[in-house]
């Protein structure tokens, strides 16, 4: 009996080692799988981050605005299909405070949004002041000038086109309007020679004016005492 027991113990130990080895290999394969998943995930994140960095700075705002426009258009179409006034239905779902705020924003809204490049500046200065398009004259000139109508870099167009007197007058009128508009919105302030000089440069003068605007009435007496030499 003792001999059989002694022979069985190595078998149990061998079986235990095999089980432990199999368990280790299983864990190792699981670690390899997790490592590959992490590597794939990191690679995808790097690609996604690089794509986000290449997007414009205001991409998120533009995306939200586009989504809002699409949702607004969808709701408007659904309201029209039901025969309802979308603007009226929308106002019923907001509070009086929000409605009043929206109304104030509409009144304060400046229709002139400015410009961001030279093309937009040209549109502001010239295109808006141009009259309606004369398509008949457009087709006539296109047929008359042929390939020179859409001039290429090496196309000579000097002397082919003659400006109409009406077009010249419109250009002169546009330039005069621009000059008048710039004069109207000039922010240059005239210098008052009689005013006290209490500044050392233009920036310091602006700062002193700002301080006087907020604290002038509270410090007037102190200033007078300093000027008279009677300050304590």
Residue pairs with C-beta under 8 A, 6 or more apart in sequence:
56 62
75 86
75 90
76 86
79 85
79 86
79 89
80 86
91 99
94 102
115 121
115 123
115 124
125 174
125 178
126 174
129 170
129 173
129 174
129 177
130 170
131 170
141 149
141 161
142 149
145 157
145 160
145 161
147 155
148 155
148 156
148 157
148 160
151 157
198 208
199 205
199 207
199 208
222 231
225 231
225 232
